[in-house]
């Protein structure tokens, strides 16, 4: 039974974040990140203890159980510190800055992120997970806190000097190594070095790059597919297909309920940290869809479809937005929801089919994860897609049985940026797979965001009826990406109009007019100790990387040359930084690849969106054409479309027939009305 102290709520009780609410009954007197907390620290002359995490983070749960629910730790924190909890998904600006502090001090980062700082928000200590007491060479939280408290009382000048040195180092690091321009030769060299680096770190047995832990990093695969498109280097595509095949075969993929976990703890993709994130599943769905376009391998289409099925079934609110994540833990145990014993399998499937399922899916008595087994198809010589098809009914029965278990918690907040990524994935899925239900889901999510998270300015988070936090550069960039994909699926000019409006706001609030580049948070946002510009493509692509490709696409769609100039400015500003380690900026490299490709614009003009138009669009949808943009002009949409893209006034249907105009290098060919001729012309691009 909880004690009376545990029953008493702290200052997090009125928050909307599921992560903050998880900590609302801790004995630690947590505050959210607000001025009350900093004013209290200033008034009482206490340092700030800052803890940053997210609701589905396994080690965040462990640290809460060991330390933040512990009366001794809570008593010490409450007496000597002012404690602040931050949900990194609501305040990525705060997380971004203090994670860089942790990486600068320790050489590594991660969550939970633990920072101690002055009431002026200037840090002097940082780390990640700490147990309550010291063990296995890792210092304990109580020991750290006692040492800091003693130094704060007796040797504060040393702490403040340390803080000053940290701040100076961070600010120096943020002075981006920029140069006036990258020459064409330098850009080609960047692309080639990135490719060679990916080849050099490729795991030729299991796919992916580097050793454990392994993250999916779908944007690396998007780069390699575009590199293959331009170079026709088969090995580039082989790196992609080997990785996609092995990730799907592994335990990182949920073979019963679908969707990918965040990353694998081993090189084989077998054992994940089991949390499922919306952004990973969006980006991976896009990677599998593009691989299907290239290879025509139905297995990739099926994985993409299963990912989108998982999201529509488990991660979509009744109002249309997509939820953020599912937890790694259920009943306080990591992975418990997902693992099986042979006896449990046979209880559902019967002895004969159960035995076969266990044989194929690696369900053994000794187990592959803490005495139980994660279903997987690793290392098997058979056709994995055929096995999944053979056991389709069995998998459905096991899924139904699993549904009766205690589910992991769901983080049901709706994040603008992550929704933008899933809108992009659903839109691409709709046109590649020919599934109208995915288009409907993308439209519903887009409309939900527009109605609830656009209030004169884009906002970042919605939960329990409340929209909050000024949107960050990532939110703008990811949602614009989603709207562009949705436009290329529906050809409804409203989505293009919204994308342009958001792009104007992005430049207004985030663009550095003096040096170039987009700041992480807007000029109207809370002023923090630094104002970074992020371009590193980590678990997700950066806002700057995605925005740069958006600028290029919008320029092609609308004929706005000023946006092409913005692409050049981005490449100029970040080029020096990217040169040092190009594989760390793989999504940004998509823009550089696009500037080197022969980009095409296909304008289809119809009297109405008739059968001929659909047939022409099918030709485009069936092929992987990453350097091609499409516009459809009909009688119904012409008036609205011409308001946005006035140069289309000159493009007309031909004697009542649908006509396709292929434009390249500022020149348009004669209109094509014959489907076979269109196919022939587009083959040049494939």
Buried (B, 14 or more C-beta within 10 A) or exposed (E): EEEEEBEBEBBBEEBBBBBBBBBBBBBBBBBBBEEEBBEBBBEEEBBBBBBBBBBBBBBBBBBBEBBBBBEEBBEBBBEBBBBBBBBBBBBBBBBBBBBBBBBBBEEEBBBBBBBBBBBEBBBBBBBBBBBBBBEEEEBBBBEBBEEBBEBBEEEBEEBBEBBEEBBEBBEEEBEBEBBEEBEEEBBEBBBEBBBEBBBEEBBEEBBBBEEBBBBBBBBBBBBBBBBBBBBEBEEBBBBBBBBBBBBBBBBBBBBBBBBBBBBBBBBBBBBBBBBBBBBBBBBBBBBBBBBBBBBEBEBBBBBBBBBBBBBBEBBBBEEBBBBBBBBBBBEEEBBBBBBBBBEBBBEBBEEEBBBBBBEBBBBEEEBBBEEBBBBBBBEBEEEBBEBBEBBEEBBEBBBEBBEEEEBBBBBBBBBBBBBBBBBBBBBBBBBBBEBEBBBBBBBBBBBBBBEBBBEEEBBBBBBEEEBBBBBBBBBBBBBBBBBBBBBBBBBBBBBBBBBBBBBEBBBEBBBBEEEBBBBBBBEEBBEBBBBBBBBBBEBBBBBBBBBBBBBBBBBBBBBBEEBBEBBBBBBBBBBBBBBEEBBBBBBBBBBBBBBBBEBBBBBBBBBEBEEBBBEBBEBBBBBBBBBBBBBBBBEEBBEBBBEBBEEBEEBEBEEEBBBBBBBBEEEBEEBBBEBEEBBEBBEEBE
